[in-house]
Amino acid sequence: MLGTSMRIVQVAALSALMVTRAAGQQIVGKFRCESHTVGIDRLPGAKFTPIQEPTKIEVRKVLEADFSGFGPENSVKAIHFLVQYVPGSLHEGAHQGRLRILAQIESNAGRRWWELADDLTPISQPGTWYDNGQSSDLLRVDFQSPQPGEVPDPTDDPAVYQSGRPQLRIHQAEKGKPVFLLKYIGWYQAGGHGDVDTEEAMVLDFRGNTPAAPAAVGCIKNDFASEQHRDEWIDCRWQPRREDYVCRNNSFYDHAWSFFLIGGKKLPAKSKPRSR
């Protein structure tokens, strides 16, 4: 999310990779994390593109989830999410690769598969309160082989890194709204600090004609600081009346301020997010 360096990785054996099947529709309209560095990413080019049915490679499947019951104002009737792990080379005891985000959308026109395409939008210039990020950078993850006898628990919170697979959840913003947060532990290259974990939440928005991933937020989990970033936090909550996530945070400015995550606009200093 915060770095632009991308690694080219080679395939590795992942027979121990496990699949989480989401039990029921998980409606959680919020995301919060605390760190020394908060990242805010606009993803202007992160769109889903239609594809043929994906190849079913069981050992690379890490999450499946189904959602339905969307309001009549939406053309989408049901969504089946499929998240795959594209494996990479072994690096310092962990396999490094990336997530592949797929969705089968059921509408009045039938069923069709879509895939979140790599976003090649250039990173914005320094000085803005967000980065024009790239989805290909955000979706990098580690896979650590489980210890003997270790069984990952699919009920664990995604903020807790579980050895043996990337921790993933898909949470719907509000019942009837096809807007979601994909929550997972990613990583980025932090210069002299090496590869560090980031706690990510990426928006998946299926309200338009073309599904998109308009934005993401996250926190570096490792305990290091700099002159500009000491103890930062971000708290995003879905606001039904505004049909957007309102995020309150203290990154960069050393005081709390708010913005619309999907809309990408800051709220006035005296404006307060509405309660539900």
FIGUVEX-761114 format. One line per 10 residues: number of its first residue (from 1); for each residue x, y, z of C-alpha. Coordinates in nm, 2 decimals. Example, Ala and Ser with C-alpha at 12.3 -4.5 7.8 and 13.67 -1.06 7.14 Angstrom:
! residues 2
1> 1.23,-0.45,0.78 ~ 1.37,-0.11,0.71
This chain:
! residues 276
1> 0.00,0.00,0.00 ~ 0.27,0.25,0.09 ~ 0.55,0.13,-0.13 ~ 0.58,0.10,-0.50 ~ 0.84,-0.18,-0.52 ~ 0.69,-0.50,-0.66 ~ 0.86,-0.83,-0.64 ~ 0.86,-1.10,-0.91 ~ 0.81,-1.43,-0.74 ~ 0.83,-1.79,-0.85
11> 0.59,-2.08,-0.78 ~ 0.63,-2.29,-0.47 ~ 0.45,-2.59,-0.32 ~ 0.15,-2.50,-0.11 ~ -0.02,-2.82,-0.03 ~ -0.10,-2.71,0.32 ~ -0.30,-2.40,0.21 ~ -0.65,-2.41,0.36 ~ -0.98,-2.26,0.24 ~ -1.21,-2.05,0.46
21> -1.58,-2.08,0.36 ~ -1.76,-1.78,0.51 ~ -2.06,-1.90,0.72 ~ -2.35,-1.68,0.64 ~ -2.34,-1.31,0.53 ~ -2.11,-1.12,0.75 ~ -2.24,-0.76,0.79 ~ -1.98,-0.55,0.97 ~ -1.98,-0.18,0.86 ~ -1.65,-0.07,1.02
31> -1.28,-0.10,1.02 ~ -1.03,0.03,1.28 ~ -0.66,-0.01,1.32 ~ -0.38,0.16,1.52 ~ -0.01,0.19,1.41 ~ 0.28,0.42,1.37 ~ 0.19,0.47,1.00 ~ -0.16,0.49,0.85 ~ -0.21,0.45,0.47 ~ -0.50,0.60,0.27
41> -0.51,0.48,-0.10 ~ -0.73,0.60,-0.38 ~ -0.75,0.34,-0.66 ~ -0.88,0.52,-0.96 ~ -0.80,0.24,-1.21 ~ -0.90,-0.06,-1.00 ~ -1.19,-0.21,-1.19 ~ -1.33,-0.57,-1.23 ~ -1.32,-0.71,-1.58 ~ -1.54,-1.00,-1.71
51> -1.36,-1.33,-1.75 ~ -1.44,-1.69,-1.83 ~ -1.50,-1.93,-1.53 ~ -1.17,-1.94,-1.34 ~ -0.96,-2.26,-1.32 ~ -1.04,-2.45,-1.00 ~ -0.71,-2.51,-0.83 ~ -0.81,-2.62,-0.48 ~ -0.47,-2.56,-0.31 ~ -0.47,-2.20,-0.41
61> -0.82,-2.12,-0.30 ~ -0.82,-1.92,0.03 ~ -1.17,-1.78,0.07 ~ -1.52,-1.82,-0.06 ~ -1.82,-1.62,0.05 ~ -2.18,-1.57,-0.07 ~ -2.40,-1.26,-0.04 ~ -2.76,-1.20,-0.16 ~ -3.08,-1.01,-0.07 ~ -2.97,-0.68,-0.23
71> -3.23,-0.39,-0.26 ~ -3.44,-0.35,-0.58 ~ -3.24,-0.04,-0.68 ~ -2.94,-0.27,-0.75 ~ -2.91,-0.48,-1.07 ~ -2.71,-0.74,-0.87 ~ -2.91,-1.03,-0.72 ~ -2.63,-1.24,-0.57 ~ -2.25,-1.24,-0.54 ~ -2.02,-1.53,-0.50
81> -1.67,-1.43,-0.40 ~ -1.36,-1.64,-0.47 ~ -1.02,-1.53,-0.34 ~ -0.71,-1.72,-0.46 ~ -0.35,-1.70,-0.35 ~ -0.10,-1.69,-0.64 ~ 0.21,-1.84,-0.48 ~ 0.56,-1.71,-0.50 ~ 0.91,-1.79,-0.39 ~ 1.04,-1.88,-0.04
91> 1.18,-1.57,0.13 ~ 1.30,-1.57,0.49 ~ 1.08,-1.86,0.58 ~ 0.77,-1.74,0.41 ~ 0.62,-1.78,0.07 ~ 0.54,-1.44,-0.09 ~ 0.27,-1.40,-0.35 ~ -0.05,-1.21,-0.42 ~ -0.42,-1.23,-0.38 ~ -0.65,-1.28,-0.68
101> -1.00,-1.14,-0.63 ~ -1.29,-1.30,-0.83 ~ -1.66,-1.26,-0.81 ~ -1.95,-1.44,-0.98 ~ -2.23,-1.19,-1.02 ~ -2.59,-1.30,-1.07 ~ -2.82,-1.03,-1.23 ~ -3.13,-1.02,-1.45 ~ -2.89,-1.09,-1.74 ~ -2.77,-1.42,-1.59
111> -2.44,-1.51,-1.41 ~ -2.10,-1.38,-1.50 ~ -1.75,-1.40,-1.36 ~ -1.54,-1.09,-1.29 ~ -1.18,-1.04,-1.18 ~ -1.02,-0.74,-1.01 ~ -0.76,-0.63,-1.27 ~ -0.42,-0.50,-1.19 ~ -0.43,-0.13,-1.15 ~ -0.14,0.04,-1.33
121> -0.24,0.40,-1.23 ~ 0.08,0.60,-1.15 ~ 0.14,0.69,-0.78 ~ 0.05,1.05,-0.70 ~ 0.30,1.31,-0.61 ~ 0.39,1.36,-0.24 ~ 0.20,1.62,-0.05 ~ -0.16,1.50,-0.09 ~ -0.35,1.35,0.20 ~ -0.38,1.02,0.01
131> -0.19,0.81,-0.25 ~ -0.32,0.72,-0.59 ~ -0.23,0.36,-0.51 ~ -0.21,0.05,-0.72 ~ -0.42,-0.26,-0.64 ~ -0.12,-0.48,-0.75 ~ 0.08,-0.34,-0.47 ~ -0.19,-0.37,-0.21 ~ -0.27,-0.74,-0.27 ~ 0.08,-0.87,-0.18
141> 0.07,-1.13,0.10 ~ 0.29,-1.38,0.28 ~ 0.22,-1.75,0.33 ~ 0.39,-1.91,0.63 ~ 0.39,-2.29,0.65 ~ 0.19,-2.41,0.96 ~ 0.38,-2.57,1.24 ~ 0.34,-2.94,1.31 ~ -0.01,-3.00,1.46 ~ -0.12,-2.64,1.40
151> -0.48,-2.60,1.27 ~ -0.57,-2.25,1.17 ~ -0.90,-2.13,1.32 ~ -1.14,-1.97,1.05 ~ -1.32,-1.78,1.33 ~ -1.01,-1.57,1.41 ~ -1.03,-1.20,1.36 ~ -0.85,-1.10,1.04 ~ -0.63,-0.85,1.23 ~ -0.45,-1.14,1.39
161> -0.20,-1.29,1.15 ~ -0.25,-1.67,1.15 ~ 0.05,-1.89,1.05 ~ -0.03,-2.11,0.76 ~ -0.23,-1.88,0.52 ~ -0.33,-1.52,0.46 ~ -0.60,-1.41,0.70 ~ -0.90,-1.29,0.50 ~ -1.26,-1.17,0.56 ~ -1.52,-1.01,0.34
171> -1.77,-0.79,0.54 ~ -2.08,-0.63,0.38 ~ -2.12,-0.27,0.47 ~ -2.50,-0.28,0.52 ~ -2.78,-0.53,0.46 ~ -2.91,-0.48,0.10 ~ -2.61,-0.28,-0.02 ~ -2.35,-0.45,-0.25 ~ -2.06,-0.27,-0.09 ~ -1.79,-0.47,0.10
181> -1.46,-0.45,0.28 ~ -1.20,-0.71,0.20 ~ -0.99,-0.73,0.52 ~ -0.65,-0.91,0.52 ~ -0.29,-0.89,0.63 ~ -0.06,-0.77,0.35 ~ 0.30,-0.64,0.34 ~ 0.52,-0.38,0.19 ~ 0.89,-0.31,0.16 ~ 0.99,-0.06,0.43
191> 1.35,0.02,0.32 ~ 1.59,-0.06,0.60 ~ 1.31,-0.22,0.81 ~ 1.27,-0.50,0.55 ~ 0.93,-0.65,0.47 ~ 0.66,-0.54,0.72 ~ 0.30,-0.65,0.78 ~ 0.01,-0.42,0.70 ~ -0.35,-0.45,0.82 ~ -0.56,-0.38,0.51
201> -0.92,-0.30,0.43 ~ -1.01,-0.27,0.06 ~ -1.35,-0.15,-0.06 ~ -1.53,-0.36,-0.32 ~ -1.82,-0.17,-0.47 ~ -2.08,-0.35,-0.69 ~ -2.34,-0.07,-0.72 ~ -2.24,0.05,-1.06 ~ -2.24,-0.11,-1.41 ~ -1.88,-0.21,-1.36
211> -1.76,-0.34,-1.02 ~ -1.47,-0.15,-0.87 ~ -1.23,-0.12,-0.58 ~ -1.23,0.26,-0.53 ~ -1.02,0.29,-0.22 ~ -0.83,0.12,0.07 ~ -0.70,0.20,0.41 ~ -0.46,0.03,0.64 ~ -0.19,0.04,0.91 ~ 0.16,-0.09,0.93
221> 0.16,-0.34,1.22 ~ 0.54,-0.34,1.29 ~ 0.66,-0.13,1.58 ~ 0.87,0.14,1.43 ~ 0.82,0.51,1.40 ~ 0.96,0.81,1.22 ~ 0.96,1.19,1.27 ~ 0.64,1.23,1.06 ~ 0.45,0.92,1.19 ~ 0.44,0.84,1.55
231> 0.12,0.69,1.69 ~ -0.15,0.70,1.42 ~ -0.49,0.55,1.40 ~ -0.79,0.53,1.16 ~ -1.15,0.44,1.22 ~ -1.39,0.39,0.92 ~ -1.77,0.34,0.97 ~ -2.04,0.29,0.71 ~ -2.29,0.57,0.71 ~ -2.62,0.46,0.55
241> -2.75,0.81,0.49 ~ -2.44,0.90,0.30 ~ -2.39,0.56,0.14 ~ -2.02,0.58,0.21 ~ -1.76,0.50,0.48 ~ -1.67,0.80,0.69 ~ -1.32,0.76,0.81 ~ -1.18,0.96,1.11 ~ -0.81,0.95,1.15 ~ -0.50,1.15,1.27
251> -0.25,1.06,1.00 ~ -0.01,1.33,0.88 ~ -0.17,1.62,1.07 ~ -0.13,1.53,1.44 ~ -0.50,1.59,1.50 ~ -0.82,1.41,1.41 ~ -0.99,1.48,1.07 ~ -1.25,1.29,0.86 ~ -1.31,1.20,0.50 ~ -1.53,0.99,0.27
261> -1.35,0.67,0.18 ~ -1.53,0.60,-0.15 ~ -1.60,0.96,-0.25 ~ -1.25,1.07,-0.16 ~ -1.35,1.40,-0.01 ~ -1.24,1.55,0.32 ~ -1.52,1.66,0.56 ~ -1.50,2.02,0.68 ~ -1.31,2.06,1.01 ~ -1.63,2.12,1.21
271> -1.83,1.85,1.04 ~ -1.91,1.54,1.24 ~ -2.00,1.20,1.10 ~ -2.37,1.13,1.14 ~ -2.48,0.84,1.37 ~ -2.69,0.56,1.23
